[in-house]
Amino acid sequence: MVLYSNYICVTIKEIGGEIVKTHKYWAVGALACMVATFYTGFRGKMKEHKIFAIGAMGCMLFSVLSGYKMISGKGAVKKSEEVEKN
């Protein structure tokens, strides 16, 4: 099972490098929004707090979706099998 996981990760880095990049950027955006949410909540700025909280939820949603595309590997496995045949 571990070999299968590593195989998927290797094919994702080779074939779907763009997915890995988008996942990383959405995750960093979610982290930045969460930090801003905590800061504005601590300072008592509720309007800004709500805006950053909604932004963090949006970034987390897109991060999860891009992560799902990254680990599902359906397209990556098929493409890598074609490469191995050649």
C-alpha positions in Angstrom: 0.0 0.0 0.0 2.8 2.4 0.8 4.4 1.8 -2.6 1.1 2.7 -4.3 1.0 5.9 -2.3 4.5 6.8 -3.3 3.8 5.9 -6.9 0.8 8.3 -7.0 2.9 11.1 -5.5 5.7 10.6 -8.0 3.2 10.7 -10.9 1.6 13.8 -9.6 4.8 15.6 -9.4 5.8 14.6 -12.9 2.4 15.1 -14.6 0.2 17.4 -12.5 2.8 19.9 -11.2 0.3 22.7 -11.7 -2.2 21.1 -9.3 0.5 20.9 -6.6 1.2 24.6 -7.1 -2.4 25.7 -6.8 -2.9 23.6 -3.7 0.1 25.2 -2.1 -1.1 28.7 -2.9 -4.6 28.2 -1.7 -3.3 26.7 1.5 -1.0 29.7 2.1 -3.9 32.0 1.4 -6.1 30.2 3.9 -3.3 30.4 6.5 -2.9 34.2 5.9 -6.7 34.7 6.2 -6.8 32.7 9.4 -4.0 34.8 11.0 -5.9 38.0 10.0 -9.1 36.5 11.4 -7.5 35.9 14.7 -5.9 39.3 14.8 -9.1 41.2 13.9 -11.1 39.1 16.4 -8.6 39.9 19.1 -8.7 43.6 18.3 -12.6 43.6 18.2 -13.0 44.7 14.6 -16.0 42.5 13.8 -16.7 43.7 10.3 -13.1 42.9 9.2 -13.2 39.7 11.2 -16.2 38.4 9.3 -14.6 39.3 5.9 -11.4 37.5 6.7 -13.3 34.5 8.1 -15.3 34.1 4.9 -12.1 34.5 2.9 -10.4 31.8 5.0 -13.3 29.4 4.4 -13.1 30.1 0.6 -9.4 29.5 0.5 -9.8 26.3 2.6 -12.5 25.1 0.2 -10.4 25.5 -2.9 -7.4 24.1 -1.1 -9.4 20.9 -0.3 -10.7 20.7 -3.8 -7.2 21.0 -5.3 -5.9 18.6 -2.8 -8.6 16.1 -3.8 -7.6 16.4 -7.4 -4.0 15.9 -6.4 -4.5 12.7 -4.4 -7.3 11.1 -6.4 -4.7 10.4 -9.2 -7.2 9.0 -11.7 -5.8 11.0 -14.6 -2.2 10.8 -13.4 -2.2 7.0 -13.1 -3.7 6.5 -16.6 -1.1 8.9 -18.1 1.8 7.3 -16.3 0.7 3.8 -17.5 0.7 5.1 -21.1 4.2 6.5 -20.5 5.5 3.2 -19.1 4.1 1.3 -22.2 6.2 3.4 -24.5 
